[in-house]
Amino acid sequence: MKSALNLRAGTGAENFTDHLRLLDDEPPSFPNPETAHVAVIGLGYVGLPLAVGFSANSRAIGFEINVQKVEELRGGVDMTGEVTPQELKGADIEFTTDPHQLSNADVIVVCVPTPVNSHNRPDYSPLLAASRTIGSHIRRGTVVVFESTVDPGTTEDKCLPIIEQVSGFKEGIEFFLGYSPERINPADPTRKLPDIKKIVAGSTPAVADFLEKLYSRVVKAGLFKASSIRVAEAAKILENTQRDVNIALMNQMMALFDKMGIQASDVIAAAGSKWNFHHYRPGLVGGHCIAVDPYYLVDAGRRLGLPWTWSLPRVPSTSRRRSSWSRNSKRCSPRGSKACMASRCSYWAGASRKTAPTPATPRPFR
Ligand SMILES: NC(=O)c1ccc[n+]([C@@H]2O[C@H](COP(=O)([O-])OP(=O)(O)OC[C@H]3O[C@@H](n4cnc5c(N)ncnc54)[C@H](O)[C@@H]3O)[C@@H](O)[C@H]2O)c1
């Protein structure tokens, strides 16, 4: 105990409460990553496969606010199609709408949506609601991991303060914080959760080490330890934005080449003979979130005073007819204007049935 106090010596009087906490209680150690009971908050495309994966070692808890979804899952039905009926039947998961169950978890993983509102501004309300729920039910020693895609700083500056305020616990002393962005590619049977390398990050290197061991239970393709939670948040949103912008560019190029009677695949083959050409192809980008995530980045840029705009490219009428684009009245109305970033609104059909914009019909690339 003396050493704990010595470690804190020299810090300001504002940390006096922390000193008292250290006198009262030893900081809890991490749970055993091999056997830790994992609770997943939000059982959609991201959360359900995770809960199923973690349940292989120890009974998992799947917490949802959608009563109908919980009933479906209890009945062995996954409407997202990401988990087979056999996998669901074999999974040892307590599906529940009762947040009290979270106090039985060693690890809580947050997989709630991060949508945009009608003005294309980030809607943090599901994340903040989940943080309040955690704060009300977390027990000492729990590791809380956020997986939802957010702009850098959200986990530590928006979610963590709520958990601390509601619980009265201090991160790093009574519970631990991490972030691990999800990279699944819905409706793609060749890239499931175990097959995709995953980033983990913690509030300290010890938390990151714990998460590396924990996630190796479900990810077989390897883990990458990011240097901080902010870096991991930024990496995820950069990945999605890079893909979004570049495929938008290729789609626009294809529309132009179509009009000119030039075969797009021939152009890409020719351009690809240069050493630094990047092989993006026109078409669809992946999950529905890719069309939404860049708005979080743009909003963060605006808050920091960067004069960013996000304009959607004008969709040529030929492309509209031939349907390599999907259009959603709110998010994808053509607005030809000067753009520093461009977006398209095509993503894999089947990637979402409810909350996402209208899916695109894939058009064969020629
Ligand atoms: N779907 C993808 O392809 C994909 C890929 C990588 C990352 N992501 C990101 O992962 C996050 C989750 O995405 P998703 O596609 O799984 O969303 P989803 O809409 O399929 O599922 C989210 C679930 O969370 C539930 N929920 C909402 N608020 C809740 C709360 N307060 N408490 C408990 N449950 C709550 C909803 O009822 C829903 O079932 C998002 O941030 C998304 O951007 C998604």
The ligand as a Gaussian input file, in Angstrom:
#p B3LYP/6-31G(d) Opt

LIG

0 1
 N      -21.937000      -3.162000     -40.025000
 C      -20.684000      -3.003000     -40.425000
 O      -20.290000      -3.378000     -41.530000
 C      -19.682000      -2.402000     -39.502000
 C      -18.335000      -2.682000     -39.715000
 C      -17.403000      -2.129000     -38.883000
 C      -17.812000      -1.250000     -37.873000
 N      -19.124000      -0.958000     -37.698000
 C      -19.510000      -0.041000     -36.621000
 O      -19.934000      -0.824000     -35.511000
 C      -20.996000      -0.162000     -34.810000
 C      -22.221000      -1.065000     -34.761000
 O      -22.648000      -1.294000     -36.090000
 P      -23.699000      -2.424000     -36.471000
 O      -23.670000      -2.510000     -37.940000
 O      -23.473000      -3.661000     -35.663000
 O      -25.063000      -1.733000     -35.977000
 P      -26.507000      -2.411000     -35.939000
 O      -27.486000      -1.320000     -36.120000
 O      -26.576000      -3.598000     -36.830000
 O      -26.606000      -2.977000     -34.435000
 C      -26.533000      -2.169000     -33.306000
 C      -27.442000      -2.744000     -32.216000
 O      -27.280000      -1.943000     -31.042000
 C      -28.549000      -1.863000     -30.404000
 N      -28.512000      -0.718000     -29.504000
 C      -28.617000       0.609000     -29.822000
 N      -28.486000       1.354000     -28.709000
 C      -28.309000       0.492000     -27.673000
 C      -28.118000       0.654000     -26.273000
 N      -28.061000       1.857000     -25.710000
 N      -27.976000      -0.448000     -25.512000
 C      -28.021000      -1.675000     -26.058000
 N      -28.187000      -1.906000     -27.390000
 C      -28.330000      -0.822000     -28.184000
 C      -29.533000      -1.738000     -31.544000
 O      -30.832000      -2.120000     -31.124000
 C      -28.929000      -2.693000     -32.568000
 O      -29.454000      -4.002000     -32.438000
 C      -21.204000       1.162000     -35.550000
 O      -20.434000       2.150000     -34.938000
 C      -20.681000       0.868000     -36.939000
 O      -20.243000       2.046000     -37.589000
 C      -20.077000      -1.538000     -38.475000

